[in-house]
Amino acid sequence: MEFTVAITGASGAIYAQRTLMHMARSGVVERINLIMSEAATTVAKVELGVDLAKANSTAVNRWLGLPADSRLIQLHRLDNVAARPSSGSHPQEGMVIVPCSMGTLGAIASGAGTNLIHRAADVTLKENRRLVIVPRETPYNAIHLENMLRLARAGAYIIPASPGFYHRPQTIEALVDHLVFRILDHLGVPHSQDTKWRGLQEQTGELISTRKD
Ligand SMILES: Cc1cc2nc3c(=O)[nH]c(=O)nc-3n(C[C@H](O)[C@H](O)[C@H](O)COP(=O)(O)O)c2cc1C
């Protein structure tokens, strides 16, 4: 399987990191085309203390805990609109933008993209491949919401960066992974975690009354 993963300058760089890590662990993903916006590297510095601005493949592998010589991740420059993901004739399963800024969301929704992330997303939609968008902003204004609706109508999966708590996460990683596994579910990438909800009692092992009396 081959995917494109784009990281933009919305808060939540850890979602990108753990999406990439779990894709690498899946054992079925052979190539990931990675594209980062400039703002993505700023946010990664702020949130994770990692400098990805001039990172090469080795540095990205280190960030993800992969062997230094791993060729799983192929890094593409944002301005390289001739890279593989920019053409629909290059076969791949789909793309995820995680996290997705409102700026990138708007560019894709308008169809007036200017960089490789926008182009790759446009191609993914026109080829009817899986496009997962993980928007993050709060609150959303009407323009953000309209852009999301537009993209959902065009076939994208909108999976906002709003993880659930019903699996009782004990760590930030467990909280983040809950969302990451939903992303992988929608990309068709297998993972080890069972994210299916089984009903209140089986899930919690407790009898919880939902009656209001
Ligand atoms: C620390 C930090 C956090 C940010 N968080 C968000 C966010 O959650 N959502 C968003 O849409 N923009 C956020 N921004 C602003 C975007 O990075 C900015 O709009 C940028 O131009 C987006 O460019 P890009 O879409 O090319 O990555 C943040 C910026 C910084 C520095």
PDBQT file of the ligand as one rigid body, heavy atoms in Angstrom, charges set to zero:
ROOT
HETATM    1  C1  LIG A 301       1.545  27.121  17.494  1.00  0.00    +0.000 C 
HETATM    2  C2  LIG A 301       0.567  27.345  16.380  1.00  0.00    +0.000 A 
HETATM    3  C3  LIG A 301      -0.659  26.713  16.408  1.00  0.00    +0.000 A 
HETATM    4  C4  LIG A 301      -1.587  26.891  15.382  1.00  0.00    +0.000 A 
HETATM    5  N1  LIG A 301      -2.780  26.222  15.450  1.00  0.00    +0.000 NA
HETATM    6  C5  LIG A 301      -3.644  26.318  14.415  1.00  0.00    +0.000 A 
HETATM    7  C6  LIG A 301      -4.830  25.519  14.423  1.00  0.00    +0.000 A 
HETATM    8  O1  LIG A 301      -5.113  24.753  15.348  1.00  0.00    +0.000 OA
HETATM    9  N2  LIG A 301      -5.646  25.590  13.332  1.00  0.00    +0.000 N 
HETATM   10  C7  LIG A 301      -5.357  26.403  12.252  1.00  0.00    +0.000 A 
HETATM   11  O2  LIG A 301      -6.123  26.410  11.301  1.00  0.00    +0.000 OA
HETATM   12  N3  LIG A 301      -4.236  27.190  12.247  1.00  0.00    +0.000 NA
HETATM   13  C8  LIG A 301      -3.373  27.145  13.290  1.00  0.00    +0.000 A 
HETATM   14  N4  LIG A 301      -2.219  27.892  13.278  1.00  0.00    +0.000 N 
HETATM   15  C9  LIG A 301      -2.018  28.851  12.170  1.00  0.00    +0.000 C 
HETATM   16  C10 LIG A 301      -1.492  28.177  10.897  1.00  0.00    +0.000 C 
HETATM   17  O3  LIG A 301      -0.235  27.586  11.156  1.00  0.00    +0.000 OA
HETATM   18  C11 LIG A 301      -1.373  29.240   9.791  1.00  0.00    +0.000 C 
HETATM   19  O4  LIG A 301      -2.673  29.654   9.398  1.00  0.00    +0.000 OA
HETATM   20  C12 LIG A 301      -0.613  28.749   8.575  1.00  0.00    +0.000 C 
HETATM   21  O5  LIG A 301      -0.572  29.785   7.608  1.00  0.00    +0.000 OA
HETATM   22  C13 LIG A 301      -1.206  27.510   7.960  1.00  0.00    +0.000 C 
HETATM   23  O6  LIG A 301      -0.450  27.189   6.815  1.00  0.00    +0.000 OA
HETATM   24  P1  LIG A 301      -0.486  25.739   6.170  1.00  0.00    +0.000 P 
HETATM   25  O7  LIG A 301      -1.914  25.411   5.910  1.00  0.00    +0.000 OA
HETATM   26  O8  LIG A 301       0.297  25.906   4.900  1.00  0.00    +0.000 OA
HETATM   27  O9  LIG A 301       0.174  24.804   7.099  1.00  0.00    +0.000 OA
HETATM   28  C14 LIG A 301      -1.281  27.743  14.287  1.00  0.00    +0.000 A 
HETATM   29  C15 LIG A 301      -0.028  28.390  14.256  1.00  0.00    +0.000 A 
HETATM   30  C16 LIG A 301       0.868  28.181  15.277  1.00  0.00    +0.000 A 
HETATM   31  C17 LIG A 301       2.214  28.863  15.209  1.00  0.00    +0.000 C 
ENDROOT
TORSDOF 0
